[in-house]
């Protein structure tokens, strides 16, 4: 494997681990998505 491909895999695995630990339930994931939407609306306004 190339070095850049290995790096991308490691970064992707880290992001997945972070997301899974932050949103351990469907309800939690919904709250996270909702909060991102609200933040986006504030930036646009």
C-alpha positions in Angstrom: 0.0 0.0 0.0 1.1 3.5 -0.7 1.8 5.8 2.3 -0.9 8.3 1.4 -3.5 5.5 1.1 -2.5 4.1 4.5 -2.8 7.6 6.0 -6.3 8.0 4.6 -7.4 4.7 6.0 -6.0 5.7 9.5 -7.8 9.1 9.4 -11.0 7.5 8.2 -10.9 4.9 11.0 -10.3 7.7 13.5 -13.3 9.7 12.3 -15.5 6.6 12.4 -14.4 5.8 16.0 -15.1 9.4 17.0 -18.5 9.4 15.5 -19.4 6.1 17.0 -18.3 7.2 20.5 -20.2 10.6 20.1 -23.4 9.1 18.7 -23.9 5.8 20.5 -27.6 5.9 19.9 -29.9 6.8 17.0 -31.4 9.5 19.2 -28.0 10.9 19.9 -27.1 10.9 16.2 -30.4 12.8 15.5 -29.4 15.4 18.1 -26.0 15.8 16.6 -27.4 16.3 13.1 -30.0 18.8 14.4 -27.3 20.8 16.2 -25.2 21.0 13.1 -28.3 22.3 11.1 -28.9 24.9 13.7 -25.3 26.1 13.7 -25.4 26.3 9.9 -28.6 28.4 10.0 -26.9 30.8 12.5 -23.9 31.2 10.2 -26.2 31.8 7.1 -28.3 34.4 9.0 
